[in-house]
């Protein structure tokens, strides 16, 4: 089957699926945790990042693999392995946490705080946040409104844009490092791997695996693939593409953090590290670059998790409330 990949799905479609999955995983926490880890771990960054990637990448990959082996049908799998009512309650709680009750509003708040707030005067913060939040969630609603087009809108347009601006930052970081790598601090002195292991879990990507895996499986079905083995294979291959991209991005962000302490001092969080780094690398244009990075990262994550949550509740309620209305409820 020349020009095609697994089970009649084209190679470019698998790559696009992988891009889409990466950008949905890669949200605010994924952007700011690695620089903070790198700065605190110093010359123990490699060991700390191995721990971080074990949970921050390894566990999500296991989740994706489980969904792949189930052919994308994770709800029947959970109900078969546990008490059906428990499985339903667990999934409802999970989708509420990663959706409208916690993770989804956080994408708008964090992207404003890191990307937009530096451009606003104190007296304009309230109005500025209102306008930005309205635009951000309106864009998320538009992107997620048609599940048939999520792959094209996220995987083919937004993710390449995100990777390009990240690439600009990383090329500069490796070409002209911020400074020297200092000795580790805190828990990273004696237990860098263990501390990184804990930090990676805090990205919440393991919890998001079910929702993101379900979204990818649905996207594959909308491409005309109905065989469960083909759907599972597509989920697994796109998952491998995703974790490869995540490893490269996490490692580069940690390197920026590790080289930052000598010029920025020890910062309170990864957002401050990135803000200081782009300012040194690109001057006044650095804040604009960071705003684009954080906005794209958070927008794609918000789009993916709200779409997945709306699809789940639409199926749970047997279509009594439409996908579009559930999506609107989540956004509002």
C-alpha positions in Angstrom: 0.0 0.0 0.0 2.4 2.7 -1.2 1.9 6.1 0.2 -0.2 4.8 3.1 0.5 3.9 6.7 -1.3 1.6 9.0 -4.5 0.1 7.8 -5.3 2.6 5.0 -4.6 5.7 6.9 -2.2 8.0 5.1 1.1 8.8 6.6 0.4 12.5 6.5 -2.8 11.9 8.4 -1.0 10.0 11.1 1.5 12.8 11.4 -1.3 15.3 11.6 -3.0 13.2 14.3 0.3 13.1 16.2 0.6 16.9 15.9 -3.0 17.4 17.1 -2.5 15.1 20.1 0.8 16.8 21.0 -0.7 20.3 21.0 -3.7 19.2 23.1 -1.4 17.7 25.7 0.9 20.6 25.6 -0.8 23.2 27.7 0.2 25.8 30.3 1.7 23.4 32.9 3.7 21.6 30.2 5.3 24.9 29.2 6.2 26.3 32.6 7.1 23.1 34.6 10.3 22.1 32.7 12.1 25.5 32.9 11.4 25.6 36.7 12.7 22.1 37.0 15.8 22.9 35.0 16.7 26.0 37.1 16.3 24.1 40.4 18.0 20.9 39.2 21.0 22.7 37.7 23.7 20.2 36.7 21.3 17.4 37.8 18.8 18.4 35.1 19.4 15.2 33.1 18.5 12.9 35.9 15.6 15.1 37.0 14.2 15.2 33.4 14.5 11.4 33.1 12.2 11.2 36.2 9.9 14.0 34.7 9.6 12.2 31.4 8.8 8.8 33.1 5.6 10.2 34.5 5.0 13.2 32.2 5.5 11.2 29.0 5.6 7.5 30.0 2.3 7.4 31.8 0.3 9.3 29.1 1.8 6.9 26.6 0.6 4.0 28.6 -2.9 5.6 28.7 -2.9 6.1 24.9 -1.7 2.5 24.5 -4.5 1.1 26.6 -7.0 3.1 24.5 -5.3 1.8 21.3 -5.6 -1.8 22.4 -9.3 -1.2 23.1 -9.7 0.1 19.6 -10.8 3.5 21.0 -13.7 2.0 22.9 -12.5 2.9 26.3 -16.0 3.3 28.0 -17.0 -0.4 27.4 -13.5 -1.4 28.5 -13.8 0.4 31.8 -17.3 -0.9 32.4 -16.2 -4.4 31.7 -13.3 -4.2 34.1 -15.2 -2.5 36.9 -18.7 -1.9 38.2 -20.5 0.0 35.4 -21.9 2.7 37.7 -18.4 3.2 39.1 -16.9 3.5 35.7 -19.5 6.1 34.7 -19.1 8.1 37.8 -15.3 8.0 37.4 -15.5 9.3 33.8 -18.0 12.0 34.7 -15.7 13.3 37.5 -12.6 13.0 35.2 -14.2 15.0 32.4 -15.5 17.7 34.7 -12.0 18.1 36.2 -10.1 18.3 32.9 -12.9 20.2 31.4 -15.1 23.0 32.7 -14.3 22.8 36.4 -10.5 23.1 36.4 -8.2 22.6 33.4 -10.3 24.4 30.8 -10.7 27.7 32.7 -7.0 27.5 33.7 -5.9 27.6 30.0 -7.5 31.1 29.6 -6.3 32.4 33.0 -2.7 31.2 32.6 -2.4 32.4 29.0 -3.6 35.8 30.0 -1.3 36.0 33.0 1.9 35.0 31.3 1.3 36.2 27.7 -1.0 39.3 27.8 -0.7 40.9 31.2 2.9 42.2 30.6 1.5 44.4 27.8 -1.3 46.0 30.0 -1.2 48.9 32.5 -2.5 48.2 35.9 -5.7 50.2 35.4 -6.6 48.3 32.2 -6.1 44.8 33.6 -9.8 44.1 34.3 -11.0 45.2 30.9 -8.1 43.6 29.2 -8.7 40.2 30.8 -12.4 40.4 30.0 -11.7 41.1 26.3 -8.9 38.5 26.0 -11.0 35.8 27.8 -14.0 36.4 25.5 -11.8 36.2 22.4 -9.9 33.1 23.7 -13.0 31.0 24.5 -14.8 32.2 21.4 -11.9 30.9 19.4 -11.9 27.6 21.3 -15.6 27.2 20.7 -15.2 27.9 16.9 -12.3 25.4 16.6 -14.1 22.7 18.5 -17.6 23.3 17.0 -17.2 20.8 14.1 -15.4 17.6 15.2 -14.8 16.8 11.5 -12.5 19.7 11.2 -10.5 19.5 14.4 -7.7 17.6 12.8 -7.3 20.2 10.0 -7.7 23.2 12.3 -5.4 22.0 15.1 -3.1 19.4 13.6 -2.5 21.1 10.3 -2.7 24.8 11.2 -2.2 25.6 14.9 0.3 22.9 15.9 2.8 23.7 13.1 2.5 27.4 14.1 3.2 26.4 17.7 6.2 24.2 16.8 7.7 27.0 14.6 7.6 29.6 17.3 9.0 27.1 19.8 11.7 26.2 17.3 12.7 29.9 17.1 13.1 30.0 20.9 15.0 26.7 21.1 17.5 27.6 18.3 18.4 30.8 20.0 18.7 29.0 23.4 21.1 26.5 22.1 23.0 28.9 19.9 23.5 31.5 22.6 22.9 29.9 26.0 21.8 32.3 28.8 24.6 31.4 31.1 26.3 28.7 33.1 24.6 25.8 34.8 24.7 26.1 38.6 24.6 23.4 41.3 21.2 21.9 42.1 19.0 23.2 44.9 16.4 21.6 47.3 15.2 18.1 46.7 17.2 18.0 43.4 20.5 17.8 45.3 20.0 14.2 46.7 17.0 12.9 44.7 16.8 14.5 41.3 15.1 11.6 39.6 12.5 11.1 42.4 11.6 14.8 42.4 11.4 14.9 38.7 9.1 11.9 38.8 6.7 13.8 41.1 6.9 16.9 38.9 6.0 15.0 35.8 2.9 13.6 37.4 1.7 17.1 38.2 1.2 17.9 34.5 -2.1 15.9 34.8 -1.4 14.4 31.4 -2.2 10.9 32.7 -5.7 12.0 33.5 -6.1 13.7 30.2 -5.0 10.5 28.3 -8.6 9.1 28.3 -10.1 12.3 26.9 -7.4 12.9 24.3 -7.3 9.3 23.2 -11.0 9.3 22.8 -10.8 12.5 20.7 -8.1 11.0 18.5 -10.1 7.7 18.1 -13.2 9.7 17.1 -11.1 11.8 14.6 -9.9 8.5 13.0 -13.5 7.3 12.7 -14.4 10.5 11.0 -11.7 9.7 8.4 -13.7 6.7 7.4 -11.7 4.1 9.4 -14.1 1.7 11.1 -12.0 -1.3 12.0 -11.1 -1.3 15.7 -7.6 -2.6 15.1 -7.0 0.2 12.5 -8.3 2.8 15.0 -6.1 1.4 17.7 -3.0 1.3 15.5 -3.6 5.0 14.5 -3.9 6.0 18.1 -0.7 4.2 19.0 1.4 5.6 16.1 0.1 9.2 16.7 0.8 8.7 20.4 4.5 7.8 19.6 4.8 10.9 17.5 3.3 12.9 20.3 5.7 11.6 23.0 8.7 12.2 20.7 7.7 15.8 20.3 7.1 16.2 24.0 10.5 14.8 24.9 12.2 17.2 22.5 10.2 20.2 23.8 10.5 19.3 27.5 14.3 18.8 27.2 14.8 22.1 25.4 12.7 24.0 28.0 14.6 22.4 30.8 17.9 23.4 29.2 16.7 27.0 29.1 15.9 26.8 32.8 19.2 25.1 33.7 21.2 27.9 32.0 19.0 30.7 33.4 20.0 31.0 37.1 23.3 32.7 36.5 21.6 35.6 34.7 18.0 35.6 36.1 18.6 34.4 39.6 16.2 31.8 41.1 12.7 32.6 39.9 9.4 31.8 41.5 8.0 29.8 38.6 8.7 28.7 35.0 6.6 31.6 33.6 9.0 34.1 35.0 12.0 32.1 33.7 10.5 32.1 30.1 9.6 35.7 30.3 13.1 36.7 31.4 14.7 34.4 28.8 12.8 35.7 25.8 13.5 39.2 26.9 17.3 38.5 26.8 17.1 36.5 23.6 14.8 38.8 21.6 14.5 42.1 23.5 11.1 43.8 23.4 9.9 41.3 20.7 10.5 38.5 23.2 7.2 39.2 25.1 5.3 39.0 21.9 6.9 35.7 21.0 6.1 34.3 24.5 2.5 35.6 24.2 2.1 33.7 20.9 3.6 30.5 22.3 1.4 30.5 25.4 -1.7 31.5 23.5 -1.3 28.7 21.0 -0.4 26.1 23.6 -3.4 26.9 25.8 -5.9 27.4 22.9 -5.2 24.0 21.4 -5.5 22.3 24.8 -8.8 24.1 25.6 -10.2 23.2 22.2 -9.3 19.5 22.6 -10.5 19.0 26.2 -13.8 20.9 25.7 -14.5 18.9 22.5 -13.8 15.6 24.2 -15.9 16.5 27.2 -18.8 17.6 25.1 -18.6 14.3 23.0 -18.6 12.2 26.2 -21.6 13.9 27.8 -23.5 13.9 24.5 -23.1 10.1 24.4 -23.8 9.7 28.1 -27.0 11.6 27.7 -27.9 9.6 24.6 -28.0 12.8 22.4 -30.7 14.5 24.5 -28.5 17.5 24.7 -26.6 18.3 21.5 -22.9 18.4 21.2 -23.0 22.1 20.2 -25.0 23.0 23.3 -22.8 21.0 25.6 -19.7 22.7 24.1 -21.3 26.1 24.7 -22.1 25.1 28.3 -18.4 24.1 28.8 -17.1 27.4 27.4 -19.5 29.6 29.3 
